[in-house]
Amino acid sequence: MKKCERCGASNAERARFCSNCAEPFAPADKTVAPVNGATPEAPLPATFADVAPSSAGRVESSDDFYRALTSIFATFGRIAAFLFGRFRLFFKRCGVALWRSSAPLRTRFISGALRLGNDAARSFASLFTPSTRWAKSAPPDFLLPSLALFFLWSRPCALVAVVYSILSSEARRSGSLVVAGRRAEAARNWIFLELLCVALKASFEAFGTSLSLLKRLFF
């Protein structure tokens, strides 16, 4: 019987690991005398650490890397969940406050929202109306479509359309209806250029996707 140096448990003589704590025993010296001048073989290693301690270190370092990467993603997930909860609480409180407010305030809010929707629909409809059919006394305002395009794709064409829409609104307020009409037409042209750029990009992306699919299917 041989005793474990770690826990003191008794084990069989030929045992390689402790039956109580799984501690590996030191390898026995099994050096064989040389036969006919041959070189004796080295004893077999008892543990994996004796075979490749450097590879075991690499395994531990890769485990640490994946563990750190997992903790980073978990931290970003918690931050996103916190921000989503805060925004949800903010909008919920705003909705409750609006519902509990006085009737005139709710009426003004609903009428303002309807007016904004009506102006947006009229602006989008004026995009496809010839400039000769615009009302001379009230040129259309393309600020809402240009802002929507700018926030959707953030391209310079949409930004120029926003600038021309603001200049058209200023000319309309000052009474220069002819200048307001020219600036509104320029804003519409830049909006069309923005839509053309978006359509070209979408068509190129669709063509690239279809080309890659054709390559995978037939080549």
C-alpha positions as CSV (number, residue, x, y, z in Angstrom):
1,M,0.0,0.0,0.0
2,K,1.1,3.5,-0.6
3,K,-0.1,6.7,0.9
4,C,-1.1,9.9,-0.8
5,E,1.1,12.8,0.1
6,R,-1.8,15.2,-0.1
7,C,-4.6,13.7,1.9
8,G,-2.9,10.6,3.5
9,A,-5.3,8.1,2.1
10,S,-4.1,4.5,1.4
11,N,-4.1,3.3,-2.1
12,A,-2.9,0.2,-4.0
13,E,0.7,-0.1,-5.1
14,R,-0.1,0.1,-8.8
15,A,-2.5,3.0,-8.4
16,R,-1.6,6.1,-10.5
17,F,-4.1,8.5,-8.9
18,C,-5.4,8.8,-5.3
19,S,-8.8,7.3,-4.9
20,N,-9.8,10.0,-2.4
21,C,-8.5,13.3,-3.9
22,A,-7.4,12.3,-7.4
23,E,-3.8,13.5,-6.8
24,P,-1.4,11.8,-9.3
25,F,1.4,9.8,-7.7
26,A,5.0,10.3,-8.8
27,P,6.0,7.9,-11.5
28,A,8.0,4.9,-10.4
29,D,11.5,4.5,-11.6
30,K,11.1,1.8,-14.2
31,T,14.5,2.1,-15.8
32,V,15.3,-1.2,-17.6
33,A,18.9,-2.3,-17.9
34,P,20.2,-2.1,-21.4
35,V,20.0,-5.3,-23.4
36,N,22.8,-6.0,-25.9
37,G,23.9,-2.4,-25.7
38,A,20.4,-0.9,-26.5
39,T,19.4,2.4,-25.0
40,P,16.7,2.0,-22.3
41,E,13.3,3.7,-23.0
42,A,12.3,6.6,-20.8
43,P,9.4,6.1,-18.4
44,L,5.9,7.2,-19.6
45,P,4.7,10.6,-18.1
46,A,2.1,10.3,-15.4
47,T,0.1,13.5,-16.1
48,F,-0.8,15.8,-19.0
49,A,1.3,18.6,-17.5
50,D,4.4,16.4,-17.9
51,V,3.6,16.0,-21.6
52,A,2.9,19.6,-22.7
53,P,2.8,22.2,-19.9
54,S,3.1,25.1,-22.5
55,S,-0.1,23.9,-24.3
56,A,-2.0,23.8,-21.0
57,G,-1.0,27.4,-20.4
58,R,-2.3,28.4,-23.9
59,V,-5.7,26.7,-23.1
60,E,-6.0,28.6,-19.9
61,S,-5.2,31.9,-21.6
62,S,-7.8,31.2,-24.4
63,D,-10.3,30.4,-21.7
64,D,-9.5,33.8,-20.0
65,F,-10.0,35.6,-23.3
66,Y,-13.4,34.1,-24.0
67,R,-14.4,34.7,-20.4
68,A,-13.5,38.4,-20.7
69,L,-15.3,38.7,-24.0
70,T,-18.4,37.2,-22.5
71,S,-18.3,39.6,-19.6
72,I,-17.9,42.6,-22.0
73,F,-21.0,41.5,-24.0
74,A,-22.9,40.9,-20.8
75,T,-22.0,44.5,-19.6
76,F,-23.2,46.0,-22.9
77,G,-26.4,44.0,-22.7
78,R,-27.1,45.3,-19.2
79,I,-26.4,48.9,-20.3
80,A,-28.8,48.5,-23.2
81,A,-31.5,47.0,-21.0
82,F,-31.0,49.9,-18.5
83,L,-31.4,52.5,-21.2
84,F,-34.4,50.8,-22.7
85,G,-36.1,50.6,-19.3
86,R,-35.4,54.3,-18.7
87,F,-36.8,55.4,-22.1
88,R,-39.8,53.2,-21.6
89,L,-40.5,54.7,-18.2
90,F,-40.0,58.3,-19.5
91,F,-42.5,57.8,-22.4
92,K,-44.9,56.0,-20.1
93,R,-44.8,58.9,-17.6
94,C,-45.3,61.4,-20.5
95,G,-48.3,59.5,-21.7
96,V,-49.8,59.3,-18.2
97,A,-49.2,63.0,-17.6
98,L,-50.8,63.9,-20.9
99,W,-53.8,61.7,-20.2
100,R,-54.3,63.2,-16.8
101,S,-53.9,66.7,-18.0
102,S,-56.7,69.1,-18.7
103,A,-59.0,68.6,-21.7
104,P,-57.8,71.8,-23.6
105,L,-54.2,70.6,-23.4
106,R,-55.1,67.2,-24.8
107,T,-57.1,68.8,-27.5
108,R,-54.2,71.1,-28.5
109,F,-51.8,68.2,-28.5
110,I,-54.1,66.0,-30.7
111,S,-54.8,68.9,-33.1
112,G,-51.1,69.7,-33.4
113,A,-50.3,66.1,-34.2
114,L,-53.0,66.0,-36.8
115,R,-51.8,69.3,-38.3
116,L,-48.3,67.9,-38.5
117,G,-49.5,64.8,-40.2
118,N,-51.5,66.9,-42.7
119,D,-48.5,69.1,-43.5
120,A,-46.3,66.0,-44.0
121,A,-48.9,64.4,-46.3
122,R,-49.3,67.7,-48.3
123,S,-45.5,68.1,-48.6
124,F,-45.0,64.5,-49.9
125,A,-47.9,65.0,-52.3
126,S,-46.3,68.3,-53.6
127,L,-43.1,66.4,-54.4
128,F,-44.9,64.8,-57.4
129,T,-46.8,67.9,-58.4
130,P,-45.4,70.1,-61.2
131,S,-44.2,73.5,-59.9
132,T,-46.5,75.2,-62.4
133,R,-49.5,73.9,-60.4
134,W,-48.2,75.2,-57.1
135,A,-50.2,77.9,-55.5
136,K,-48.5,81.3,-56.1
137,S,-49.6,82.6,-52.7
138,A,-48.4,79.5,-50.7
139,P,-45.4,77.6,-52.1
140,P,-45.0,74.1,-50.5
141,D,-42.8,73.5,-47.6
142,F,-40.4,70.5,-48.0
143,L,-38.8,70.7,-44.6
144,L,-40.4,67.5,-43.2
145,P,-39.5,65.2,-46.1
146,S,-36.0,66.5,-46.2
147,L,-35.6,66.1,-42.5
148,A,-37.0,62.5,-42.7
149,L,-34.5,61.7,-45.5
150,F,-31.6,63.2,-43.6
151,F,-32.4,61.2,-40.5
152,L,-32.9,58.0,-42.4
153,W,-29.7,58.1,-44.6
154,S,-27.7,61.2,-43.5
155,R,-26.5,62.1,-46.9
156,P,-25.3,65.6,-48.1
157,C,-28.2,65.8,-50.6
158,A,-30.8,65.7,-47.9
159,L,-28.9,68.2,-45.9
160,V,-28.9,70.7,-48.8
161,A,-32.6,70.0,-49.2
162,V,-33.1,70.9,-45.5
163,V,-31.2,74.2,-46.0
164,Y,-33.2,75.2,-49.1
165,S,-36.5,74.3,-47.2
166,I,-35.5,76.6,-44.3
167,L,-34.6,79.4,-46.7
168,S,-37.9,78.9,-48.5
169,S,-39.8,79.2,-45.2
170,E,-37.9,82.4,-44.4
171,A,-38.7,83.9,-47.8
172,R,-42.4,83.0,-47.4
173,R,-42.5,84.7,-44.0
174,S,-40.9,87.9,-45.4
175,G,-43.4,88.0,-48.3
176,S,-41.1,87.1,-51.1
177,L,-43.3,84.4,-52.7
178,V,-41.3,84.2,-55.9
179,V,-38.0,83.5,-54.1
180,A,-39.8,81.1,-51.8
181,G,-41.1,79.2,-54.8
182,R,-37.6,79.0,-56.4
183,R,-36.1,77.8,-53.2
184,A,-38.8,75.2,-52.7
185,E,-38.2,73.9,-56.2
186,A,-34.5,73.6,-55.5
187,A,-35.3,71.7,-52.3
188,R,-37.5,69.3,-54.2
189,N,-34.7,68.7,-56.8
190,W,-32.2,67.9,-54.0
191,I,-34.8,65.5,-52.4
192,F,-35.2,63.7,-55.8
193,L,-31.4,63.5,-56.1
194,E,-31.3,62.0,-52.6
195,L,-34.0,59.4,-53.5
196,L,-32.0,58.6,-56.7
197,C,-28.8,58.0,-54.7
198,V,-30.7,55.7,-52.3
199,A,-32.3,53.8,-55.2
200,L,-29.0,53.3,-56.9
201,K,-27.4,52.1,-53.7
202,A,-30.2,49.6,-53.1
203,S,-30.0,48.4,-56.7
204,F,-26.3,47.8,-56.5
205,E,-26.6,46.0,-53.2
206,A,-29.4,43.8,-54.6
207,F,-27.3,43.1,-57.7
208,G,-24.3,42.1,-55.6
209,T,-26.5,39.8,-53.5
210,S,-28.0,38.2,-56.5
211,L,-24.6,37.8,-58.1
212,S,-23.2,36.1,-55.0
213,L,-26.2,33.8,-55.0
214,L,-25.7,32.9,-58.6
215,K,-22.0,32.2,-58.0
216,R,-22.9,29.9,-55.1
217,L,-25.6,28.1,-57.1
218,F,-23.8,27.6,-60.5
219,F,-20.1,28.1,-59.9
